[in-house]
C-alpha cells in the first residue's frame, strides 16, 4: 500500500505536525487527524527515484572505462581553482 503524508493545519493556517498513513488506493484522504481530530490535509510529494538515479548509479554510469569508450575526457578539480584531466 502506498504511504500518504498529511500535515495538521494550525488555527493560523500554517502547517503543523506531519504524519503518515498506510491506506489502500481507493480509500479517501483524511480531512481530520485520525487520533486528535485536528483538521489536516494531504501533502503531495515527488516520488523518490533512488534506484535508477541515485548517487551510486550515477557514479557507475560515468565510469572511466565508459567515458574512454565514448571518447570523453574526465576532468577533476585540482584544489588550486583549476581542473586536471584524469584519463
N, C-alpha and C positions, 0 to 999 in steps of 0.2 A: 504494500500500500504506500502511496506517496505521502510524504510528510508535509503538512501545511503549517506555515508560520503565521502567527497572529500577534498583533500589538494591542494592548489595552489602551483605550482612549481616555485621557485625563479630562477633568472638567474644563480646563482651559483649551482643549482641542489638541494638545500635543500628545505624542506617543509615550506610553509608559512601558510597563513590563512586557517583554516578549515571551511567548510560549509557543510550543509546537504540539501538533496533534496528528496521530495516525488515523486517517479517515478513508473509507472507500471512495473511489472516484465519484460515485453517484450521490454521496452524502452532501447536503447543503452546507455552506460555510457557517461558522458561528457568528452570531451578532452580539452575543454576551459571553463573558468568560464562563467556562463550564463549572468552576468552583465558586468564584466570588460573585458572579452575576454582573460584573462591571461591563460596560459596553466595549466592544473590540472590533477590529477589522482585520482582514487578511492582508498579509504583506507579500506582495508578488516579487520574486527574485529571479534572476537569471540562473539557469542550471549550471552546475559545476561540471566542467569538461576536463577533469584532471587526467583521465586515462590516455586520451589522444593528444592533448595539447599541454600536458604537464611539463615541468622543467626537465625531468628525465627523458621524456620522449623527444623534446626539442633538442637536447644535447646529442641524442643518438642520431637524429635526422641531419645534424650538421657535423658529423664526424669528419676527421681529417681525410680519411680514405674516400668518402663520398664527395667531399669538396674537390679533391685532386682529380677524381674521375670526371667530374663535371667541368673541370677547367678553372675553378675558382681558387683564389689565394686567400688564406686565413690571416687576418691581422689581429694582434692583441695589443692592449695598451702597455707601454713600456715603463710607466711610472714617472716619466720625465715630461709629460704633456704631449707625447707623440705616440706613434704606432710602430710596431715591429712585425714584419712578415714571419710567420712561423712555419710555413710549408713551402 
